[in-house]
Amino acid sequence: MKCWLSHLTVTSSNHGGRESSVVTIVLHVAAAVVVVIVVVVVVVVVVVVVVVVVVVVVVVVVIVVVVEIVV
C-alpha cells in the first residue's frame, strides 16, 4: 500500500508546482481515511466476536446449571 502511494506521489511530483502538493495532501488524507476505516472495521469485528463468545459461554453455563438442577 505504501509503495503504491509513494509511487503515485513521485509520479505526481514530476508535474511540479502547487498541483503535486495538493495531490500529495489528498493522497495522504485518503490513506488516513482508509486506515481509519480499516481500524474501525477491525475493532467492530473484535467487539462482535467477543460479544458472541460471551453469549455462548453464558448460554452454556445456563444450560449446565439447568441440567444440574433438573438431574
PDB file with SEQRES, HELIX, SHEET and CRYST1 records, atoms N, CA, C and O in Angstrom:
SEQRES   1 A   71  MET LYS CYS TRP LEU SER HIS LEU THR VAL THR SER SER          
SEQRES   2 A   71  ASN HIS GLY GLY ARG GLU SER SER VAL VAL THR ILE VAL          
SEQRES   3 A   71  LEU HIS VAL ALA ALA ALA VAL VAL VAL VAL ILE VAL VAL          
SEQRES   4 A   71  VAL VAL VAL VAL VAL VAL VAL VAL VAL VAL VAL VAL VAL          
SEQRES   5 A   71  VAL VAL VAL VAL VAL VAL VAL VAL VAL VAL ILE VAL VAL          
SEQRES   6 A   71  VAL VAL GLU ILE VAL VAL                                      
HELIX    1 AA1 LYS A    2  SER A   13  1                                  12    
HELIX    2 AA2 GLY A   17  VAL A   70  1                                  54    
CRYST1    1.000    1.000    1.000  90.00  90.00  90.00 P 1           1          
ATOM      1  N   MET A   1       0.836  -1.196   0.000  1.00  0.00           N  
ATOM      2  CA  MET A   1       0.000   0.000   0.000  1.00  0.00           C  
ATOM      3  C   MET A   1       0.871   1.246   0.000  1.00  0.00           C  
ATOM      4  O   MET A   1       0.639   2.179  -0.769  1.00  0.00           O  
ATOM      5  N   LYS A   2       1.890   1.254   0.881  1.00  0.00           N  
ATOM      6  CA  LYS A   2       2.753   2.425   0.959  1.00  0.00           C  
ATOM      7  C   LYS A   2       3.538   2.614  -0.333  1.00  0.00           C  
ATOM      8  O   LYS A   2       3.754   3.739  -0.783  1.00  0.00           O  
ATOM      9  N   CYS A   3       3.963   1.496  -0.926  1.00  0.00           N  
ATOM     10  CA  CYS A   3       4.708   1.590  -2.188  1.00  0.00           C  
ATOM     11  C   CYS A   3       3.843   2.233  -3.258  1.00  0.00           C  
ATOM     12  O   CYS A   3       4.305   3.075  -4.028  1.00  0.00           O  
ATOM     13  N   TRP A   4       2.572   1.823  -3.295  1.00  0.00           N  
ATOM     14  CA  TRP A   4       1.637   2.360  -4.279  1.00  0.00           C  
ATOM     15  C   TRP A   4       1.464   3.853  -4.075  1.00  0.00           C  
ATOM     16  O   TRP A   4       1.478   4.620  -5.038  1.00  0.00           O  
ATOM     17  N   LEU A   5       1.300   4.272  -2.817  1.00  0.00           N  
ATOM     18  CA  LEU A   5       1.103   5.695  -2.514  1.00  0.00           C  
ATOM     19  C   LEU A   5       2.353   6.497  -2.857  1.00  0.00           C  
ATOM     20  O   LEU A   5       2.256   7.580  -3.434  1.00  0.00           O  
ATOM     21  N   SER A   6       3.541   5.967  -2.502  1.00  0.00           N  
ATOM     22  CA  SER A   6       4.763   6.712  -2.779  1.00  0.00           C  
ATOM     23  C   SER A   6       4.991   6.795  -4.287  1.00  0.00           C  
ATOM     24  O   SER A   6       5.500   7.796  -4.791  1.00  0.00           O  
ATOM     25  N   HIS A   7       4.613   5.738  -5.000  1.00  0.00           N  
ATOM     26  CA  HIS A   7       4.738   5.748  -6.465  1.00  0.00           C  
ATOM     27  C   HIS A   7       3.860   6.855  -7.048  1.00  0.00           C  
ATOM     28  O   HIS A   7       4.291   7.607  -7.922  1.00  0.00           O  
ATOM     29  N   LEU A   8       2.625   6.945  -6.553  1.00  0.00           N  
ATOM     30  CA  LEU A   8       1.713   7.983  -7.033  1.00  0.00           C  
ATOM     31  C   LEU A   8       2.250   9.363  -6.685  1.00  0.00           C  
ATOM     32  O   LEU A   8       2.158  10.292  -7.487  1.00  0.00           O  
ATOM     33  N   THR A   9       2.813   9.497  -5.485  1.00  0.00           N  
ATOM     34  CA  THR A   9       3.352  10.785  -5.055  1.00  0.00           C  
ATOM     35  C   THR A   9       4.523  11.189  -5.956  1.00  0.00           C  
ATOM     36  O   THR A   9       4.621  12.338  -6.387  1.00  0.00           O  
ATOM     37  N   VAL A  10       5.395  10.237  -6.229  1.00  0.00           N  
ATOM     38  CA  VAL A  10       6.546  10.526  -7.094  1.00  0.00           C  
ATOM     39  C   VAL A  10       6.053  10.905  -8.495  1.00  0.00           C  
ATOM     40  O   VAL A  10       6.551  11.853  -9.101  1.00  0.00           O  
ATOM     41  N   THR A  11       5.075  10.159  -8.996  1.00  0.00           N  
ATOM     42  CA  THR A  11       4.548  10.428 -10.326  1.00  0.00           C  
ATOM     43  C   THR A  11       3.939  11.826 -10.382  1.00  0.00           C  
ATOM     44  O   THR A  11       4.142  12.564 -11.346  1.00  0.00           O  
ATOM     45  N   SER A  12       3.184  12.185  -9.330  1.00  0.00           N  
ATOM     46  CA  SER A  12       2.511  13.472  -9.352  1.00  0.00           C  
ATOM     47  C   SER A  12       3.511  14.612  -9.143  1.00  0.00           C  
ATOM     48  O   SER A  12       3.304  15.716  -9.647  1.00  0.00           O  
ATOM     49  N   SER A  13       4.600  14.350  -8.396  1.00  0.00           N  
ATOM     50  CA  SER A  13       5.552  15.425  -8.119  1.00  0.00           C  
ATOM     51  C   SER A  13       6.360  15.780  -9.367  1.00  0.00           C  
ATOM     52  O   SER A  13       6.956  16.855  -9.429  1.00  0.00           O  
ATOM     53  N   ASN A  14       6.386  14.888 -10.360  1.00  0.00           N  
ATOM     54  CA  ASN A  14       7.101  15.188 -11.598  1.00  0.00           C  
ATOM     55  C   ASN A  14       6.465  16.368 -12.335  1.00  0.00           C  
ATOM     56  O   ASN A  14       7.148  17.091 -13.060  1.00  0.00           O  
ATOM     57  N   HIS A  15       5.157  16.559 -12.150  1.00  0.00           N  
ATOM     58  CA  HIS A  15       4.479  17.672 -12.810  1.00  0.00           C  
ATOM     59  C   HIS A  15       4.871  19.005 -12.170  1.00  0.00           C  
ATOM     60  O   HIS A  15       4.793  20.060 -12.800  1.00  0.00           O  
ATOM     61  N   GLY A  16       5.291  18.935 -10.917  1.00  0.00           N  
ATOM     62  CA  GLY A  16       5.799  20.109 -10.226  1.00  0.00           C  
ATOM     63  C   GLY A  16       4.709  21.093  -9.840  1.00  0.00           C  
ATOM     64  O   GLY A  16       3.551  20.965 -10.238  1.00  0.00           O  
ATOM     65  N   GLY A  17       5.120  22.092  -9.041  1.00  0.00           N  
ATOM     66  CA  GLY A  17       4.218  23.180  -8.705  1.00  0.00           C  
ATOM     67  C   GLY A  17       3.216  22.831  -7.615  1.00  0.00           C  
ATOM     68  O   GLY A  17       3.380  21.867  -6.867  1.00  0.00           O  
ATOM     69  N   ARG A  18       2.179  23.647  -7.555  1.00  0.00           N  
ATOM     70  CA  ARG A  18       1.175  23.547  -6.482  1.00  0.00           C  
ATOM     71  C   ARG A  18       0.346  22.263  -6.613  1.00  0.00           C  
ATOM     72  O   ARG A  18      -0.047  21.682  -5.601  1.00  0.00           O  
ATOM     73  N   GLU A  19       0.080  21.821  -7.828  1.00  0.00           N  
ATOM     74  CA  GLU A  19      -0.803  20.677  -8.051  1.00  0.00           C  
ATOM     75  C   GLU A  19      -0.274  19.420  -7.377  1.00  0.00           C  
ATOM     76  O   GLU A  19      -1.040  18.655  -6.790  1.00  0.00           O  
ATOM     77  N   SER A  20       1.045  19.205  -7.462  1.00  0.00           N  
ATOM     78  CA  SER A  20       1.605  17.977  -6.894  1.00  0.00           C  
ATOM     79  C   SER A  20       1.444  17.964  -5.382  1.00  0.00           C  
ATOM     80  O   SER A  20       1.155  16.918  -4.801  1.00  0.00           O  
ATOM     81  N   SER A  21       1.628  19.122  -4.732  1.00  0.00           N  
ATOM     82  CA  SER A  21       1.476  19.149  -3.278  1.00  0.00           C  
ATOM     83  C   SER A  21       0.019  18.893  -2.903  1.00  0.00           C  
ATOM     84  O   SER A  21      -0.253  18.229  -1.903  1.00  0.00           O  
ATOM     85  N   VAL A  22      -0.916  19.412  -3.692  1.00  0.00           N  
ATOM     86  CA  VAL A  22      -2.331  19.165  -3.425  1.00  0.00           C  
ATOM     87  C   VAL A  22      -2.641  17.682  -3.593  1.00  0.00           C  
ATOM     88  O   VAL A  22      -3.330  17.082  -2.768  1.00  0.00           O  
ATOM     89  N   VAL A  23      -2.123  17.100  -4.673  1.00  0.00           N  
ATOM     90  CA  VAL A  23      -2.340  15.667  -4.917  1.00  0.00           C  
ATOM     91  C   VAL A  23      -1.742  14.849  -3.775  1.00  0.00           C  
ATOM     92  O   VAL A  23      -2.353  13.890  -3.302  1.00  0.00           O  
ATOM     93  N   THR A  24      -0.549  15.232  -3.340  1.00  0.00           N  
ATOM     94  CA  THR A  24       0.104  14.524  -2.232  1.00  0.00           C  
ATOM     95  C   THR A  24      -0.746  14.618  -0.973  1.00  0.00           C  
ATOM     96  O   THR A  24      -0.949  13.618  -0.284  1.00  0.00           O  
ATOM     97  N   ILE A  25      -1.247  15.818  -0.667  1.00  0.00           N  
ATOM     98  CA  ILE A  25      -2.091  16.018   0.514  1.00  0.00           C  
ATOM     99  C   ILE A  25      -3.352  15.164   0.396  1.00  0.00           C  
ATOM    100  O   ILE A  25      -3.754  14.510   1.357  1.00  0.00           O  
ATOM    101  N   VAL A  26      -3.973  15.172  -0.780  1.00  0.00           N  
ATOM    102  CA  VAL A  26      -5.188  14.377  -0.993  1.00  0.00           C  
ATOM    103  C   VAL A  26      -4.879  12.892  -0.800  1.00  0.00           C  
ATOM    104  O   VAL A  26      -5.661  12.170  -0.181  1.00  0.00           O  
ATOM    105  N   LEU A  27      -3.743  12.437  -1.329  1.00  0.00           N  
ATOM    106  CA  LEU A  27      -3.364  11.031  -1.169  1.00  0.00           C  
ATOM    107  C   LEU A  27      -3.149  10.678   0.300  1.00  0.00           C  
ATOM    108  O   LEU A  27      -3.562   9.613   0.760  1.00  0.00           O  
ATOM    109  N   HIS A  28      -2.500  11.579   1.028  1.00  0.00           N  
ATOM    110  CA  HIS A  28      -2.264  11.331   2.452  1.00  0.00           C  
ATOM    111  C   HIS A  28      -3.582  11.285   3.215  1.00  0.00           C  
ATOM    112  O   HIS A  28      -3.778  10.430   4.079  1.00  0.00           O  
ATOM    113  N   VAL A  29      -4.487  12.210   2.892  1.00  0.00           N  
ATOM    114  CA  VAL A  29      -5.799  12.221   3.547  1.00  0.00           C  
ATOM    115  C   VAL A  29      -6.557  10.941   3.208  1.00  0.00           C  
ATOM    116  O   VAL A  29      -7.167  10.329   4.085  1.00  0.00           O  
ATOM    117  N   ALA A  30      -6.520  10.537   1.938  1.00  0.00           N  
ATOM    118  CA  ALA A  30      -7.198   9.310   1.524  1.00  0.00           C  
ATOM    119  C   ALA A  30      -6.609   8.101   2.247  1.00  0.00           C  
ATOM    120  O   ALA A  30      -7.349   7.227   2.698  1.00  0.00           O  
ATOM    121  N   ALA A  31      -5.290   8.047   2.358  1.00  0.00           N  
ATOM    122  CA  ALA A  31      -4.636   6.946   3.063  1.00  0.00           C  
ATOM    123  C   ALA A  31      -5.049   6.936   4.529  1.00  0.00           C  
ATOM    124  O   ALA A  31      -5.309   5.877   5.101  1.00  0.00           O  
ATOM    125  N   ALA A  32      -5.110   8.123   5.138  1.00  0.00           N  
ATOM    126  CA  ALA A  32      -5.516   8.222   6.545  1.00  0.00           C  
ATOM    127  C   ALA A  32      -6.956   7.742   6.717  1.00  0.00           C  
ATOM    128  O   ALA A  32      -7.265   7.029   7.672  1.00  0.00           O  
ATOM    129  N   VAL A  33      -7.832   8.131   5.794  1.00  0.00           N  
ATOM    130  CA  VAL A  33      -9.236   7.712   5.859  1.00  0.00           C  
ATOM    131  C   VAL A  33      -9.333   6.195   5.736  1.00  0.00           C  
ATOM    132  O   VAL A  33     -10.076   5.554   6.479  1.00  0.00           O  
ATOM    133  N   VAL A  34      -8.582   5.622   4.799  1.00  0.00           N  
ATOM    134  CA  VAL A  34      -8.595   4.163   4.614  1.00  0.00           C  
ATOM    135  C   VAL A  34      -8.115   3.464   5.880  1.00  0.00           C  
ATOM    136  O   VAL A  34      -8.704   2.473   6.310  1.00  0.00           O  
ATOM    137  N   VAL A  35      -7.045   3.982   6.473  1.00  0.00           N  
ATOM    138  CA  VAL A  35      -6.504   3.386   7.701  1.00  0.00           C  
ATOM    139  C   VAL A  35      -7.538   3.461   8.816  1.00  0.00           C  
ATOM    140  O   VAL A  35      -7.739   2.488   9.542  1.00  0.00           O  
ATOM    141  N   VAL A  36      -8.201   4.618   8.959  1.00  0.00           N  
ATOM    142  CA  VAL A  36      -9.223   4.782   9.998  1.00  0.00           C  
ATOM    143  C   VAL A  36     -10.365   3.800   9.775  1.00  0.00           C  
ATOM    144  O   VAL A  36     -10.839   3.170  10.720  1.00  0.00           O  
ATOM    145  N   ILE A  37     -10.813   3.665   8.516  1.00  0.00           N  
ATOM    146  CA  ILE A  37     -11.916   2.740   8.199  1.00  0.00           C  
ATOM    147  C   ILE A  37     -11.510   1.310   8.548  1.00  0.00           C  
ATOM    148  O   ILE A  37     -12.290   0.569   9.146  1.00  0.00           O  
ATOM    149  N   VAL A  38     -10.281   0.920   8.172  1.00  0.00           N  
ATOM    150  CA  VAL A  38      -9.806  -0.441   8.458  1.00  0.00           C  
ATOM    151  C   VAL A  38      -9.754  -0.678   9.964  1.00  0.00           C  
ATOM    152  O   VAL A  38     -10.170  -1.733  10.443  1.00  0.00           O  
ATOM    153  N   VAL A  39      -9.242   0.305  10.714  1.00  0.00           N  
ATOM    154  CA  VAL A  39      -9.159   0.171  12.177  1.00  0.00           C  
ATOM    155  C   VAL A  39     -10.556   0.029  12.775  1.00  0.00           C  
ATOM    156  O   VAL A  39     -10.780  -0.815  13.642  1.00  0.00           O  
ATOM    157  N   VAL A  40     -11.496   0.855  12.310  1.00  0.00           N  
ATOM    158  CA  VAL A  40     -12.874   0.787  12.827  1.00  0.00           C  
ATOM    159  C   VAL A  40     -13.480  -0.584  12.531  1.00  0.00           C  
ATOM    160  O   VAL A  40     -14.115  -1.183  13.399  1.00  0.00           O  
ATOM    161  N   VAL A  41     -13.286  -1.076  11.316  1.00  0.00           N  
ATOM    162  CA  VAL A  41     -13.835  -2.387  10.942  1.00  0.00           C  
ATOM    163  C   VAL A  41     -13.232  -3.483  11.818  1.00  0.00           C  
ATOM    164  O   VAL A  41     -13.951  -4.363  12.292  1.00  0.00           O  
ATOM    165  N   VAL A  42     -11.923  -3.437  12.037  1.00  0.00           N  
ATOM    166  CA  VAL A  42     -11.257  -4.442  12.868  1.00  0.00           C  
ATOM    167  C   VAL A  42     -11.797  -4.389  14.299  1.00  0.00           C  
ATOM    168  O   VAL A  42     -12.068  -5.427  14.902  1.00  0.00           O  
ATOM    169  N   VAL A  43     -11.952  -3.171  14.841  1.00  0.00           N  
ATOM    170  CA  VAL A  43     -12.471  -3.019  16.206  1.00  0.00           C  
ATOM    171  C   VAL A  43     -13.890  -3.577  16.296  1.00  0.00           C  
ATOM    172  O   VAL A  43     -14.221  -4.285  17.246  1.00  0.00           O  
ATOM    173  N   VAL A  44     -14.735  -3.257  15.301  1.00  0.00           N  
ATOM    174  CA  VAL A  44     -16.115  -3.754  15.299  1.00  0.00           C  
ATOM    175  C   VAL A  44     -16.128  -5.280  15.243  1.00  0.00           C  
ATOM    176  O   VAL A  44     -16.882  -5.921  15.976  1.00  0.00           O  
ATOM    177  N   VAL A  45     -15.303  -5.861  14.384  1.00  0.00           N  
ATOM    178  CA  VAL A  45     -15.245  -7.327  14.269  1.00  0.00           C  
ATOM    179  C   VAL A  45     -14.799  -7.946  15.591  1.00  0.00           C  
ATOM    180  O   VAL A  45     -15.370  -8.944  16.030  1.00  0.00           O  
ATOM    181  N   VAL A  46     -13.788  -7.364  16.226  1.00  0.00           N  
ATOM    182  CA  VAL A  46     -13.299  -7.890  17.511  1.00  0.00           C  
ATOM    183  C   VAL A  46     -14.399  -7.798  18.563  1.00  0.00           C  
ATOM    184  O   VAL A  46     -14.610  -8.745  19.320  1.00  0.00           O  
ATOM    185  N   VAL A  47     -15.102  -6.669  18.619  1.00  0.00           N  
ATOM    186  CA  VAL A  47     -16.183  -6.497  19.598  1.00  0.00           C  
ATOM    187  C   VAL A  47     -17.282  -7.527  19.354  1.00  0.00           C  
ATOM    188  O   VAL A  47     -17.788  -8.133  20.299  1.00  0.00           O  
ATOM    189  N   VAL A  48     -17.654  -7.727  18.086  1.00  0.00           N  
ATOM    190  CA  VAL A  48     -18.701  -8.709  17.758  1.00  0.00           C  
ATOM    191  C   VAL A  48     -18.264 -10.110  18.173  1.00  0.00           C  
ATOM    192  O   VAL A  48     -19.052 -10.858  18.753  1.00  0.00           O  
ATOM    193  N   VAL A  49     -17.024 -10.467  17.884  1.00  0.00           N  
ATOM    194  CA  VAL A  49     -16.516 -11.795  18.252  1.00  0.00           C  
ATOM    195  C   VAL A  49     -16.543 -11.961  19.777  1.00  0.00           C  
ATOM    196  O   VAL A  49     -16.960 -13.005  20.280  1.00  0.00           O  
ATOM    197  N   VAL A  50     -16.105 -10.945  20.503  1.00  0.00           N  
ATOM    198  CA  VAL A  50     -16.097 -11.015  21.970  1.00  0.00           C  
ATOM    199  C   VAL A  50     -17.521 -11.180  22.501  1.00  0.00           C  
ATOM    200  O   VAL A  50     -17.763 -11.998  23.388  1.00  0.00           O  
ATOM    201  N   VAL A  51     -18.457 -10.409  21.962  1.00  0.00           N  
ATOM    202  CA  VAL A  51     -19.856 -10.493  22.396  1.00  0.00           C  
ATOM    203  C   VAL A  51     -20.406 -11.897  22.121  1.00  0.00           C  
ATOM    204  O   VAL A  51     -21.064 -12.487  22.978  1.00  0.00           O  
ATOM    205  N   VAL A  52     -20.137 -12.426  20.930  1.00  0.00           N  
ATOM    206  CA  VAL A  52     -20.620 -13.768  20.585  1.00  0.00           C  
ATOM    207  C   VAL A  52     -20.034 -14.805  21.538  1.00  0.00           C  
ATOM    208  O   VAL A  52     -20.757 -15.678  22.017  1.00  0.00           O  
ATOM    209  N   VAL A  53     -18.742 -14.721  21.819  1.00  0.00           N  
ATOM    210  CA  VAL A  53     -18.095 -15.668  22.725  1.00  0.00           C  
ATOM    211  C   VAL A  53     -18.722 -15.567  24.122  1.00  0.00           C  
ATOM    212  O   VAL A  53     -18.999 -16.592  24.745  1.00  0.00           O  
ATOM    213  N   VAL A  54     -18.947 -14.354  24.615  1.00  0.00           N  
ATOM    214  CA  VAL A  54     -19.550 -14.165  25.941  1.00  0.00           C  
ATOM    215  C   VAL A  54     -20.953 -14.754  25.970  1.00  0.00           C  
ATOM    216  O   VAL A  54     -21.319 -15.437  26.927  1.00  0.00           O  
ATOM    217  N   VAL A  55     -21.743 -14.495  24.928  1.00  0.00           N  
ATOM    218  CA  VAL A  55     -23.108 -15.029  24.867  1.00  0.00           C  
ATOM    219  C   VAL A  55     -23.084 -16.555  24.863  1.00  0.00           C  
ATOM    220  O   VAL A  55     -23.864 -17.188  25.573  1.00  0.00           O  
ATOM    221  N   VAL A  56     -22.196 -17.147  24.069  1.00  0.00           N  
ATOM    222  CA  VAL A  56     -22.094 -18.613  24.003  1.00  0.00           C  
ATOM    223  C   VAL A  56     -21.703 -19.177  25.370  1.00  0.00           C  
ATOM    224  O   VAL A  56     -22.279 -20.170  25.817  1.00  0.00           O  
ATOM    225  N   VAL A  57     -20.743 -18.559  26.028  1.00  0.00           N  
ATOM    226  CA  VAL A  57     -20.303 -19.024  27.347  1.00  0.00           C  
ATOM    227  C   VAL A  57     -21.461 -18.929  28.344  1.00  0.00           C  
ATOM    228  O   VAL A  57     -21.687 -19.864  29.113  1.00  0.00           O  
ATOM    229  N   VAL A  58     -22.195 -17.817  28.343  1.00  0.00           N  
ATOM    230  CA  VAL A  58     -23.325 -17.641  29.254  1.00  0.00           C  
ATOM    231  C   VAL A  58     -24.394 -18.699  28.986  1.00  0.00           C  
ATOM    232  O   VAL A  58     -24.928 -19.291  29.924  1.00  0.00           O  
ATOM    233  N   VAL A  59     -24.704 -18.938  27.725  1.00  0.00           N  
ATOM    234  CA  VAL A  59     -25.714 -19.938  27.363  1.00  0.00           C  
ATOM    235  C   VAL A  59     -25.269 -21.327  27.830  1.00  0.00           C  
ATOM    236  O   VAL A  59     -26.067 -22.075  28.395  1.00  0.00           O  
ATOM    237  N   VAL A  60     -24.017 -21.668  27.601  1.00  0.00           N  
ATOM    238  CA  VAL A  60     -23.504 -22.985  28.022  1.00  0.00           C  
ATOM    239  C   VAL A  60     -23.580 -23.112  29.543  1.00  0.00           C  
ATOM    240  O   VAL A  60     -23.990 -24.156  30.052  1.00  0.00           O  
ATOM    241  N   VAL A  61     -23.196 -22.077  30.265  1.00  0.00           N  
ATOM    242  CA  VAL A  61     -23.238 -22.108  31.730  1.00  0.00           C  
ATOM    243  C   VAL A  61     -24.679 -22.276  32.208  1.00  0.00           C  
ATOM    244  O   VAL A  61     -24.939 -23.072  33.110  1.00  0.00           O  
ATOM    245  N   VAL A  62     -25.614 -21.539  31.614  1.00  0.00           N  
ATOM    246  CA  VAL A  62     -27.029 -21.636  31.990  1.00  0.00           C  
ATOM    247  C   VAL A  62     -27.542 -23.051  31.723  1.00  0.00           C  
ATOM    248  O   VAL A  62     -28.241 -23.624  32.559  1.00  0.00           O  
ATOM    249  N   ILE A  63     -27.201 -23.614  30.570  1.00  0.00           N  
ATOM    250  CA  ILE A  63     -27.640 -24.971  30.222  1.00  0.00           C  
ATOM    251  C   ILE A  63     -27.083 -25.972  31.235  1.00  0.00           C  
ATOM    252  O   ILE A  63     -27.812 -26.845  31.706  1.00  0.00           O  
ATOM    253  N   VAL A  64     -25.799 -25.850  31.571  1.00  0.00           N  
ATOM    254  CA  VAL A  64     -25.170 -26.765  32.526  1.00  0.00           C  
ATOM    255  C   VAL A  64     -25.850 -26.638  33.885  1.00  0.00           C  
ATOM    256  O   VAL A  64     -26.130 -27.651  34.525  1.00  0.00           O  
ATOM    257  N   VAL A  65     -26.121 -25.415  34.340  1.00  0.00           N  
ATOM    258  CA  VAL A  65     -26.763 -25.197  35.637  1.00  0.00           C  
ATOM    259  C   VAL A  65     -28.168 -25.798  35.629  1.00  0.00           C  
ATOM    260  O   VAL A  65     -28.560 -26.471  36.583  1.00  0.00           O  
ATOM    261  N   VAL A  66     -28.924 -25.559  34.563  1.00  0.00           N  
ATOM    262  CA  VAL A  66     -30.284 -26.091  34.459  1.00  0.00           C  
ATOM    263  C   VAL A  66     -30.251 -27.628  34.468  1.00  0.00           C  
ATOM    264  O   VAL A  66     -31.057 -28.261  35.151  1.00  0.00           O  
ATOM    265  N   VAL A  67     -29.331 -28.217  33.720  1.00  0.00           N  
ATOM    266  CA  VAL A  67     -29.207 -29.679  33.666  1.00  0.00           C  
ATOM    267  C   VAL A  67     -28.851 -30.217  35.053  1.00  0.00           C  
ATOM    268  O   VAL A  67     -29.395 -31.238  35.472  1.00  0.00           O  
ATOM    269  N   GLU A  68     -27.955 -29.552  35.762  1.00  0.00           N  
ATOM    270  CA  GLU A  68     -27.559 -29.983  37.108  1.00  0.00           C  
ATOM    271  C   GLU A  68     -28.753 -29.921  38.060  1.00  0.00           C  
ATOM    272  O   GLU A  68     -28.953 -30.825  38.871  1.00  0.00           O  
ATOM    273  N   ILE A  69     -29.550 -28.847  37.957  1.00  0.00           N  
ATOM    274  CA  ILE A  69     -30.723 -28.683  38.825  1.00  0.00           C  
ATOM    275  C   ILE A  69     -31.747 -29.768  38.502  1.00  0.00           C  
ATOM    276  O   ILE A  69     -32.299 -30.383  39.414  1.00  0.00           O  
ATOM    277  N   VAL A  70     -32.004 -30.008  37.231  1.00  0.00           N  
ATOM    278  CA  VAL A  70     -33.007 -30.993  36.804  1.00  0.00           C  
ATOM    279  C   VAL A  70     -32.557 -32.398  37.202  1.00  0.00           C  
ATOM    280  O   VAL A  70     -33.354 -33.196  37.694  1.00  0.00           O  
ATOM    281  N   VAL A  71     -31.275 -32.692  36.987  1.00  0.00           N  
ATOM    282  CA  VAL A  71     -30.764 -34.032  37.293  1.00  0.00           C  
ATOM    283  C   VAL A  71     -30.484 -34.119  38.788  1.00  0.00           C  
ATOM    284  O   VAL A  71     -30.046 -35.161  39.275  1.00  0.00           O  
TER     285      VAL A  71                                                      
END                                                                             
